[in-house]
């Protein structure tokens, strides 16, 4: 049986704004096992990034505030650790690759300095040993002439090279968990494929677990073992990746898959891409009804009165929905 590395239960996050408190994350729970890759999908504003940033205590407080929940890493709650202890976890045991490497790197420090610092801080390496290790890491992620690029600044790297350098920095201390926050969004499709393959090979080589945040179900089809679908700050469906593609059960998941181009079908079997009408909710109050109900074509009276919880509909497949889409009935 695989060891559970991370166990998050009942996490809730709010942001204080002039208009009121925004309930960005509302009672989410999940676990991550050693060597496992989880995909967290959903449209912008659904709470994917906020959930993971909160776990690592990277949200500014204020305006952010954790109002409930625990995040157990090897049995210790990341949310209640001392500042000194959580700094040792970040980068050393849990690393994150951010969506935009241009803003994630310090523009006035060289790439070499920014990559050697984690090794000096977390592993106590001397500057010379850290430099040698960084050259190995840059070569590992496919940056040519790595030794010559240590004195380069972030703006002197292309978008793909910056993302590879960000991955190298995240992997510098051989973390147990890598969180990748839409790391391929700003890249062209060729570089996207290269980054995905790179993460897959490094995952196997380093025996690490991965949480991949994305709005694109196509990317995680060949990457993740399990998928969590998020909407309105809530987890609404969770299933093994093949099961989710074969038999999606939540109307929102069905809509996401309907908007995905399918090249595995004959031309005469292909259908026009579907769109989900409406807009995401503005969460100035914690949802007391299904957050997707205003946009759902299957919604019934109960959907507007009570927020469903995740319930198992088949082995390892959980859905938060009052209606069965295949019948349109409760």
CORUR-V942749 format. One record per residue. N is the residue number from 1. RES is the residue in one small letter. SS is DSSP state (2 for helix, 1 for strand, 0 for the rest). D_FIRST is the distance of its C-alpha to the first C-alpha in whole Angstrom. Layout:
n:N res:RES ss:SS d_first:D_FIRST
n:N res:RES ss:SS d_first:D_FIRST
This chain:
n:1 res:x ss:0 d_first:0
n:2 res:x ss:0 d_first:4
n:3 res:x ss:0 d_first:7
n:4 res:x ss:1 d_first:9
n:5 res:x ss:1 d_first:12
n:6 res:x ss:1 d_first:15
n:7 res:x ss:1 d_first:16
n:8 res:x ss:1 d_first:19
n:9 res:x ss:1 d_first:21
n:10 res:x ss:1 d_first:24
n:11 res:x ss:1 d_first:26
n:12 res:x ss:1 d_first:29
n:13 res:x ss:1 d_first:32
n:14 res:x ss:1 d_first:36
n:15 res:x ss:1 d_first:38
n:16 res:x ss:1 d_first:42
n:17 res:x ss:1 d_first:44
n:18 res:x ss:0 d_first:48
n:19 res:x ss:0 d_first:48
n:20 res:x ss:1 d_first:45
n:21 res:x ss:1 d_first:41
n:22 res:x ss:1 d_first:39
n:23 res:x ss:1 d_first:36
n:24 res:x ss:1 d_first:34
n:25 res:x ss:1 d_first:30
n:26 res:x ss:1 d_first:30
n:27 res:x ss:1 d_first:27
n:28 res:x ss:1 d_first:24
n:29 res:x ss:1 d_first:20
n:30 res:x ss:1 d_first:17
n:31 res:x ss:1 d_first:14
n:32 res:x ss:1 d_first:13
n:33 res:x ss:1 d_first:9
n:34 res:x ss:0 d_first:10
n:35 res:x ss:0 d_first:12
n:36 res:x ss:0 d_first:12
n:37 res:x ss:1 d_first:16
n:38 res:x ss:1 d_first:17
n:39 res:x ss:1 d_first:21
n:40 res:x ss:1 d_first:23
n:41 res:x ss:1 d_first:26
n:42 res:x ss:0 d_first:30
n:43 res:x ss:0 d_first:33
n:44 res:x ss:0 d_first:35
n:45 res:x ss:0 d_first:35
n:46 res:x ss:0 d_first:32
n:47 res:x ss:0 d_first:30
n:48 res:x ss:2 d_first:28
n:49 res:x ss:2 d_first:29
n:50 res:x ss:2 d_first:30
n:51 res:x ss:2 d_first:27
n:52 res:x ss:2 d_first:25
n:53 res:x ss:2 d_first:28
n:54 res:x ss:2 d_first:28
n:55 res:x ss:2 d_first:25
n:56 res:x ss:0 d_first:26
n:57 res:x ss:0 d_first:30
n:58 res:x ss:0 d_first:32
n:59 res:x ss:0 d_first:34
n:60 res:x ss:0 d_first:37
n:61 res:x ss:0 d_first:38
n:62 res:x ss:0 d_first:40
n:63 res:x ss:0 d_first:40
n:64 res:x ss:1 d_first:37
n:65 res:x ss:1 d_first:35
n:66 res:x ss:1 d_first:32
n:67 res:x ss:1 d_first:33
n:68 res:x ss:1 d_first:29
n:69 res:x ss:1 d_first:26
n:70 res:x ss:1 d_first:23
n:71 res:x ss:1 d_first:21
n:72 res:x ss:1 d_first:19
n:73 res:x ss:1 d_first:18
n:74 res:x ss:0 d_first:16
n:75 res:x ss:0 d_first:17
n:76 res:x ss:1 d_first:21
n:77 res:x ss:1 d_first:23
n:78 res:x ss:2 d_first:24
n:79 res:x ss:2 d_first:27
n:80 res:x ss:2 d_first:28
n:81 res:x ss:0 d_first:28
n:82 res:x ss:0 d_first:31
n:83 res:x ss:2 d_first:33
n:84 res:x ss:2 d_first:32
n:85 res:x ss:2 d_first:29
n:86 res:x ss:2 d_first:28
n:87 res:x ss:2 d_first:30
n:88 res:x ss:2 d_first:28
n:89 res:x ss:2 d_first:25
n:90 res:x ss:1 d_first:26
n:91 res:x ss:0 d_first:27
n:92 res:x ss:0 d_first:25
n:93 res:x ss:0 d_first:22
n:94 res:x ss:1 d_first:22
n:95 res:x ss:1 d_first:24
n:96 res:x ss:1 d_first:26
n:97 res:x ss:1 d_first:28
n:98 res:x ss:0 d_first:31
n:99 res:x ss:0 d_first:33
n:100 res:x ss:0 d_first:36
n:101 res:x ss:2 d_first:36
n:102 res:x ss:2 d_first:40
n:103 res:x ss:2 d_first:40
n:104 res:x ss:2 d_first:37
n:105 res:x ss:0 d_first:39
n:106 res:x ss:0 d_first:42
n:107 res:x ss:0 d_first:45
n:108 res:x ss:0 d_first:47
n:109 res:x ss:0 d_first:44
n:110 res:x ss:1 d_first:43
n:111 res:x ss:2 d_first:40
n:112 res:x ss:2 d_first:40
n:113 res:x ss:2 d_first:40
n:114 res:x ss:2 d_first:38
n:115 res:x ss:2 d_first:35
n:116 res:x ss:2 d_first:36
n:117 res:x ss:2 d_first:36
n:118 res:x ss:2 d_first:32
n:119 res:x ss:2 d_first:32
n:120 res:x ss:2 d_first:35
n:121 res:x ss:2 d_first:34
n:122 res:x ss:2 d_first:30
n:123 res:x ss:0 d_first:30
n:124 res:x ss:0 d_first:34
n:125 res:x ss:0 d_first:35
n:126 res:x ss:0 d_first:39
n:127 res:x ss:2 d_first:40
n:128 res:x ss:2 d_first:41
n:129 res:x ss:2 d_first:37
n:130 res:x ss:2 d_first:36
n:131 res:x ss:2 d_first:38
n:132 res:x ss:2 d_first:37
n:133 res:x ss:2 d_first:34
n:134 res:x ss:2 d_first:35
n:135 res:x ss:2 d_first:36
n:136 res:x ss:2 d_first:33
n:137 res:x ss:2 d_first:31
n:138 res:x ss:2 d_first:34
n:139 res:x ss:2 d_first:34
n:140 res:x ss:2 d_first:31
n:141 res:x ss:0 d_first:31
n:142 res:x ss:0 d_first:34
n:143 res:x ss:0 d_first:37
n:144 res:x ss:0 d_first:40
n:145 res:x ss:0 d_first:42
n:146 res:x ss:2 d_first:40
n:147 res:x ss:2 d_first:42
n:148 res:x ss:2 d_first:45
n:149 res:x ss:2 d_first:43
n:150 res:x ss:0 d_first:42
n:151 res:x ss:0 d_first:45
n:152 res:x ss:0 d_first:45
n:153 res:x ss:1 d_first:45
n:154 res:x ss:2 d_first:43
n:155 res:x ss:2 d_first:45
n:156 res:x ss:2 d_first:46
n:157 res:x ss:0 d_first:43
n:158 res:x ss:0 d_first:42
n:159 res:x ss:2 d_first:40
n:160 res:x ss:2 d_first:37
n:161 res:x ss:2 d_first:38
n:162 res:x ss:2 d_first:37
n:163 res:x ss:2 d_first:34
n:164 res:x ss:2 d_first:33
n:165 res:x ss:2 d_first:34
n:166 res:x ss:2 d_first:32
n:167 res:x ss:2 d_first:29
n:168 res:x ss:2 d_first:30
n:169 res:x ss:2 d_first:31
n:170 res:x ss:2 d_first:27
n:171 res:x ss:2 d_first:26
n:172 res:x ss:0 d_first:28
n:173 res:x ss:0 d_first:26
n:174 res:x ss:0 d_first:23
n:175 res:x ss:0 d_first:21
n:176 res:x ss:0 d_first:17
n:177 res:x ss:1 d_first:18
n:178 res:x ss:1 d_first:21
n:179 res:x ss:1 d_first:23
n:180 res:x ss:1 d_first:25
n:181 res:x ss:1 d_first:28
n:182 res:x ss:0 d_first:30
n:183 res:x ss:0 d_first:30
n:184 res:x ss:0 d_first:32
n:185 res:x ss:0 d_first:34
n:186 res:x ss:0 d_first:38
n:187 res:x ss:0 d_first:37
n:188 res:x ss:0 d_first:39
n:189 res:x ss:2 d_first:37
n:190 res:x ss:2 d_first:37
n:191 res:x ss:2 d_first:35
n:192 res:x ss:2 d_first:33
n:193 res:x ss:2 d_first:31
n:194 res:x ss:2 d_first:32
n:195 res:x ss:2 d_first:30
n:196 res:x ss:2 d_first:27
n:197 res:x ss:2 d_first:27
n:198 res:x ss:2 d_first:27
n:199 res:x ss:2 d_first:24
n:200 res:x ss:2 d_first:22
n:201 res:x ss:2 d_first:23
n:202 res:x ss:2 d_first:22
n:203 res:x ss:2 d_first:19
n:204 res:x ss:2 d_first:18
n:205 res:x ss:2 d_first:20
n:206 res:x ss:2 d_first:19
n:207 res:x ss:0 d_first:15
n:208 res:x ss:0 d_first:16
n:209 res:x ss:1 d_first:15
n:210 res:x ss:1 d_first:18
n:211 res:x ss:1 d_first:20
n:212 res:x ss:1 d_first:23
n:213 res:x ss:1 d_first:25
n:214 res:x ss:1 d_first:28
n:215 res:x ss:0 d_first:31
n:216 res:x ss:0 d_first:30
n:217 res:x ss:2 d_first:28
n:218 res:x ss:2 d_first:29
n:219 res:x ss:2 d_first:28
n:220 res:x ss:2 d_first:24
n:221 res:x ss:0 d_first:24
n:222 res:x ss:0 d_first:23
n:223 res:x ss:0 d_first:21
n:224 res:x ss:0 d_first:19
n:225 res:x ss:0 d_first:16
n:226 res:x ss:1 d_first:16
n:227 res:x ss:1 d_first:20
n:228 res:x ss:1 d_first:21
n:229 res:x ss:1 d_first:25
n:230 res:x ss:1 d_first:27
n:231 res:x ss:1 d_first:31
n:232 res:x ss:0 d_first:33
n:233 res:x ss:0 d_first:31
n:234 res:x ss:1 d_first:28
n:235 res:x ss:1 d_first:25
n:236 res:x ss:1 d_first:26
n:237 res:x ss:1 d_first:24
n:238 res:x ss:1 d_first:20
n:239 res:x ss:1 d_first:19
n:240 res:x ss:1 d_first:17
n:241 res:x ss:2 d_first:20
n:242 res:x ss:2 d_first:21
n:243 res:x ss:2 d_first:21
n:244 res:x ss:2 d_first:23
n:245 res:x ss:2 d_first:26
n:246 res:x ss:2 d_first:26
n:247 res:x ss:0 d_first:26
n:248 res:x ss:0 d_first:27
n:249 res:x ss:0 d_first:28
n:250 res:x ss:0 d_first:29
n:251 res:x ss:2 d_first:33
n:252 res:x ss:2 d_first:32
n:253 res:x ss:2 d_first:29
n:254 res:x ss:2 d_first:32
n:255 res:x ss:2 d_first:35
n:256 res:x ss:2 d_first:32
n:257 res:x ss:2 d_first:32
n:258 res:x ss:2 d_first:35
n:259 res:x ss:0 d_first:36
n:260 res:x ss:0 d_first:34
n:261 res:x ss:0 d_first:37
n:262 res:x ss:0 d_first:35
n:263 res:x ss:0 d_first:36
n:264 res:x ss:0 d_first:34
n:265 res:x ss:0 d_first:37
n:266 res:x ss:0 d_first:41
n:267 res:x ss:2 d_first:43
n:268 res:x ss:2 d_first:45
n:269 res:x ss:2 d_first:41
n:270 res:x ss:0 d_first:41
n:271 res:x ss:0 d_first:42
n:272 res:x ss:0 d_first:43
n:273 res:x ss:0 d_first:41
n:274 res:x ss:0 d_first:40
n:275 res:x ss:0 d_first:41
n:276 res:x ss:0 d_first:40
n:277 res:x ss:0 d_first:43
n:278 res:x ss:0 d_first:43
n:279 res:x ss:0 d_first:42
n:280 res:x ss:0 d_first:39
n:281 res:x ss:0 d_first:39
n:282 res:x ss:0 d_first:41
n:283 res:x ss:0 d_first:39
n:284 res:x ss:0 d_first:41
n:285 res:x ss:0 d_first:40
n:286 res:x ss:0 d_first:36
n:287 res:x ss:0 d_first:36
n:288 res:x ss:0 d_first:37
n:289 res:x ss:0 d_first:37
n:290 res:x ss:0 d_first:35
n:291 res:x ss:0 d_first:35
n:292 res:x ss:0 d_first:36
n:293 res:x ss:2 d_first:38
n:294 res:x ss:2 d_first:41
n:295 res:x ss:2 d_first:40
n:296 res:x ss:0 d_first:39
n:297 res:x ss:0 d_first:41
n:298 res:x ss:0 d_first:39
n:299 res:x ss:0 d_first:39
n:300 res:x ss:0 d_first:41
n:301 res:x ss:2 d_first:42
n:302 res:x ss:2 d_first:39
n:303 res:x ss:2 d_first:38
n:304 res:x ss:2 d_first:40
n:305 res:x ss:0 d_first:40
n:306 res:x ss:0 d_first:36
n:307 res:x ss:0 d_first:33
n:308 res:x ss:0 d_first:31
n:309 res:x ss:0 d_first:27
n:310 res:x ss:0 d_first:24
n:311 res:x ss:1 d_first:23
n:312 res:x ss:1 d_first:21
n:313 res:x ss:1 d_first:23
n:314 res:x ss:1 d_first:20
n:315 res:x ss:0 d_first:17
n:316 res:x ss:0 d_first:15
n:317 res:x ss:1 d_first:19
n:318 res:x ss:1 d_first:21
n:319 res:x ss:1 d_first:25
n:320 res:x ss:0 d_first:27
n:321 res:x ss:0 d_first:30
n:322 res:x ss:0 d_first:33
n:323 res:x ss:0 d_first:34
n:324 res:x ss:1 d_first:33
n:325 res:x ss:0 d_first:34
n:326 res:x ss:0 d_first:35
n:327 res:x ss:0 d_first:37
n:328 res:x ss:0 d_first:38
n:329 res:x ss:1 d_first:38
n:330 res:x ss:0 d_first:36
